[in-house]
Amino acid sequence: MRNYKTWWWTAVVFQWITASFYPFSLLIDAKPANETEKQLFNLMQNYPYNMGGMEVTMQNLFTALGACFSLLYFFGAILNYRLLQRGADETLLRVVLQTNLLIFGICFAVMATRTYPAPIILTGLVFLFLTVAILLIPKLRPA
């Protein structure tokens, strides 16, 4: 448990899980429970906004942002997997790990303040495992 790669690999697994979360949520057909929700669903799906000369609905925006969220996590998982699998040198690994920590830390902060428990927990676990990995990675030695 003192090996940074173990924690980083665990982060990769949770990046895959997090990335897979959104596409599965598209398969769930939410049904309005009352008249207010029915009106909200109708507006979300059918009321167009003019944004930059294009007509888009809130549902379109949610779908696009959710897809980008998944792509961000798939990209992180694939990049981390490839670097760890190939045994890249520790200087490169440290820089990539720091970048991961920054990007996924910001993502966690946004999720923690703007969403619901599932993405908060999943992004939080990724951030936690990346944090432990950065704390355990060997310090760079001067040349």
N, C-alpha and C positions, 0 to 999 in steps of 0.2 A: 504493500500500500504506500510505500515511500517512493515508488517509481512514477515519475511524472507521466510516462507514456500510458500507464494503466488508467490514470485519470483522464488523459486526453482521449484514449480509445473509448472510455465510458461517455465522454462528451459527444464523440462521434455517433455512438449508438443513440443517444438522446436527440441529437440533431436529426437523425433519420426518423425517429419516432415523431418529433415535433413537425418535421416537414410533411409527414404522412397524415397528420391530424386534419389539416384543412381539406385535402381532396376527399377524405371520407365524409366530412361534414356536408359536402355538396350532395351526397346521396340521401341525406335526411330531408324529408319533405315536411317542413314545419307547417302546421295548421293553426290558423288564428283561433283563440279560445273564446273571444267575445267580439262584440261589434267594434270596439275601439281598436283592437288588434287587427280586425278585418280591414278597417279603414287604413290603418298604418301599412299593412302588407300591400294593399292596393296602391297606395301612394309610392311606396318603395319600389314596386315593380313597374308602375305605369306612368308616374308623373315625371316628365322630362325636365332637366335643367339645361340651360344653354351655358356650356363651359368651353370657352375658347372657340366658339363657333360650331361646337358639336352638341347634339342633344344626347344626354346620358341620364340614366336613372340612378338613384341611390343603390339599387341592387347591382347595377353594372359596376359602380365604384367599389362596392364591397367585394364583389367577385374578383375584380382586378387586384385590389389590395391583398386579398387573401391568397391569390395565386402568387403574387410577388413575395409574400411572407414565406410561403412554402419553398419557392425558388431560392430565396436567401438561405434557408436552412439546408436545402439539398446541395447548394453550391458549397457551403461551409463543410458539410459532411464529406462530400466528394473530395474537396481540396485536402482536408485534414487526413482522410483515409489514404489518399495517394502519397502524401508526404510521409506519413508514418509507415506506410507499407514499404516504401522505397528506402527508408532509412536516411533521409536527408540529413545534412550536417546540422549540428545543434545551434549554430548561429542563425541559419535560415529558420529552423524550427522555432527558435525564441521569437524572432520577428513576426512570423506568422501567428504564433500563439498570442503575442501582444495585440496584434491586429484583430484576431478573433475575440479576444477579451473586450476590446473597445467596441466593436460592432455589436456583438451579442449582449454586451452589458447595456448599451443604449437600447437595444431591442427589448431587453428585460425590463428596463425602467419604463419604457412606453407601455408595455403589456401590463406591468404591475399597476400603473395608474389609469389605464384606459379600457381594460378588458375584464374578463371573467376568470374563474379559478383554473380551468384546464390550461390555457396558454400561459397563464402566470406561472403555474407550477412547472410546466415543461421548459419554458425559457429560463426560469430560475434555476432548474437543475443543470441545464447546459452551462449557464454562467457560473454556477457553483463549481462544477467539475473543471471548467477552464481555469477558474481562479486557483483551485488546488494545484492543477498542473503547473501554472506559472510560478507558484510558490515553491514547487519541488524541482523545477528544471535547474540543472547546474548553472552556477554563475559563470559568466564569460571570463576567461583568463586572459590577461594582457599578452600580446604576442611577443 
